[in-house]
């Protein structure tokens, strides 16, 4: 388990040289929580085995140290859970509930368990529970909004433990006794302040330090801000700060009063940057984000963010490259300041600058992988130095660290509705960067969500061409994960959008995909009909290579339907098309499929001659895998024709080719790599 580096909601810190972590107070609460783990539950007392994981609840207001206590408990009992600690934050910084499907998918990602892109919350919940069934993990669920959120993630095994952090009780989950947090004990509160100020100022006036703890209501977040304020002013006395806070009006909480003092002490540019950090997606900030929001240099933003961290206004996220997190307890205060001090147009401009900077970083992130492209190198050189990545590895590290913020940026930009042009550019570059660094298959779950956002914008802005593209992308992902019926619905919608946009590519692609979906569903007549429509469309546009591929697909549908005569005509048309195009590998594959259909049709002699022609073409194409498959097929055909000696020679040749080229010979139904 890795401890949080800095937590302004609690008393876990790493401010000492070398990053040493330490925890103050809460000894009674920790003792009670550990005892609660060992306590016999209601099921055990009644003689039944507990059906699900035990749930511990730490309840308290933001800033009370609830998350830090949960982390400390997890650190103390981690050895009892050898499969690790899984963390999930159940609410956004602004209090919005995180959708259950995203929560389950993030936990599956931590477990390194793949899940189908686009799967619903129920399916993901089942996959998550199955993945946890034979594991012993501790699940730390932070900032839960209600019992329903927690219940959806609970493992169906008593060997796991869930520690939930919430503001109030989780009514609806059985056998949960909340550990409700108040303030720290006075001794721990004083020690917390002294960690920032040094021991001298506390030792010379211990009563003032105790009074400061009382004024801050012993709330860890408030004490941290007070300690940070004093640390920045070595000559200020603890008593002066306590008097100043005492003189404040009683309006608001202790945290809000200390925060107002700290905020008022900031220079104007720093104060402006601080309140604009409320716009940071997912509450995650890096120097580029802060630079774009405030309109300052990246180096200046980095220095200011470090100052904020020392003051307790931010916490270091512990990632490389450096990243900071806006504490949840301060987010509402920052947002209120931004709304009251900055005009709506200024806030929108800051959002636009942030999105534009993100787009440029994503462009750089992708371009650095194109090492063989002179155009990409030129494009990189035109970018400011601080927006370039030193290597593809550095770009990949940045993309991985910023992934939650990048996905949140896309969601927020689409939800905003007034920055759709930037949102579309952002999502386009995000898709390209993820494909370049992660690969289409590995990034598929994230890509599915992005394509859905693209579709939302396209529908809102009435952009049928983009609707068609998004629907095709979503349908492809549905089809790859076995949701063929859902894919078919989207392919039909993409066809309508493509026609509305007068987009010949989207129209042809959608018709072909509709045929493929019907083929997968076993409706061979409809598949042949749609392949025929797509073929007519390609022929009308003179797209001969695509037409050859569709002749092959149409022939495949006829083959599955048992119409071997029509299938042979289709494959012969495909063979002629590839011959004219000079595509030798595709020509060989088409002949291979024609030979198969001829054999199905009871014409082994014709199949033998076609197969021999295909072998020669495969040799010219240097496709040893296809040659091996063809030699093995020839062997089978010759055995049926009563020539075992020739069959043995072909089988030996096929085996030798497999040994040289590796892999297995397999039947190839497609007529090209695209198919």
Secondary structure, DSSP 8 states (H G I E B T S, - for coil): ----S--TTSSEE--STT---EE-S-HHHHHHHHHHHHS--HHHHTT----S-EEEEEE--TTSSHHHHHHHHHHHHGGG-TT-EEEEE-B-TTS-B--HHHHHHHHHHHTT----TT--HHHHHHHHHHHHTT---EEEEEEE-SHHHHHTT--S-TT-EEEEEESS--TTSTT--EEE-----HHHHHHHHHHHH-HHHHHHTHHHHHHHHHHTTT-HHHHHHHHHHHHT-TT--HHHHHHHHHHS-S-S-HHHHHHHHHHHTS-HHHHHHHHHGGGSGGGEE-HHHHHHHHT--HHHHHHHHHHHHHTTSEEE---SS--EEE-HHHHHHHHHHHHHHS-HHHHHHHHHHHHHHHHHHHHHHHHTT-TT-HHHHHHHHTS-GGGS-SSHHHHHHHHHHHHHHHHHHHHHHHHH-S-HHHHHHHHHHHHHHHHHHT-TTTTHHHHHHHHHHHHHHHHHTT-HHHHHHHHHHHHHHHHHTT-HHHHHHHHHHHHHHHHHTT-HHHHHHHHHHHHHHHHHTT-HHHHHHHHHHHHHHHHHTT-HHHHHHHHHHHHHHHHHTT-HHHHHHHHHHHHHHHHHHT-HHHHHHHHHHHHHHHHHTT-HHHHHHHHHHHHHHHHHHT-HHHHHHHHHHHHHHHHHTT-HHHHHHHHHHHHHHHHHH-S-------SSS--
